[in-house]
Amino acid sequence: MSHTTTPPSHVQAESGRRILAVVDDLFFLAKIQETARWLGVKLQVARNPAEVEAELAQPAPPNLVIVDLNARQCPALEIIGAIDRHPARKKISLIGFVSHLQAELKQSAQAAGCDRVMPRSAFSLQLPALLRRYGLPDPA
């Protein structure tokens, strides 16, 4: 993804808003990271349940957790369940994506507590809008 404009100059870190990505596909993760960097959104990455727990233990939980439901190294449904049981759950939006139509996996993720499950292609198209919505400060 190449951009001819410069990234926003605001200082996002001061807003306290951040996004956690639980993604183990390095190519797709690079796309998410590049988009977040370009938008000025604070993005953390977790690749296993211990890293997710560490992020959830921070004083302010992430505003959004993105979960790759097809992750090979991280048990996505277990992660979703842990987030759904977290005391700050009301403040955390949880979006999962699947690589292609997988109705059973989508239903399992929703039953575990995922707010929204999207096909990977739709998630990719909506990525900039999602990162802006959950990662940038509300306009004054």
Rosetta blueprint (number, residue, H / E / L):
1 M L
2 S L
3 H L
4 T L
5 T L
6 T L
7 P L
8 P L
9 S L
10 H L
11 V L
12 Q H
13 A H
14 E H
15 S H
16 G L
17 R L
18 R L
19 I E
20 L E
21 A E
22 V E
23 V L
24 D L
25 D L
26 L H
27 F H
28 F H
29 L H
30 A H
31 K H
32 I H
33 Q H
34 E H
35 T H
36 A H
37 R H
38 W H
39 L H
40 G L
41 V L
42 K L
43 L E
44 Q E
45 V E
46 A E
47 R L
48 N L
49 P H
50 A H
51 E H
52 V H
53 E H
54 A H
55 E H
56 L H
57 A L
58 Q L
59 P L
60 A L
61 P L
62 P L
63 N L
64 L E
65 V E
66 I E
67 V E
68 D E
69 L L
70 N L
71 A L
72 R L
73 Q L
74 C L
75 P L
76 A H
77 L H
78 E H
79 I H
80 I H
81 G H
82 A H
83 I H
84 D H
85 R L
86 H L
87 P L
88 A L
89 R H
90 K H
91 K H
92 I L
93 S E
94 L E
95 I E
96 G E
97 F E
98 V E
99 S L
100 H L
101 L L
102 Q L
103 A H
104 E H
105 L H
106 K H
107 Q H
108 S H
109 A H
110 Q H
111 A H
112 A H
113 G L
114 C L
115 D L
116 R E
117 V E
118 M E
119 P E
120 R H
121 S H
122 A H
123 F H
124 S H
125 L H
126 Q H
127 L H
128 P H
129 A H
130 L H
131 L H
132 R H
133 R H
134 Y H
135 G H
136 L L
137 P L
138 D L
139 P L
140 A L
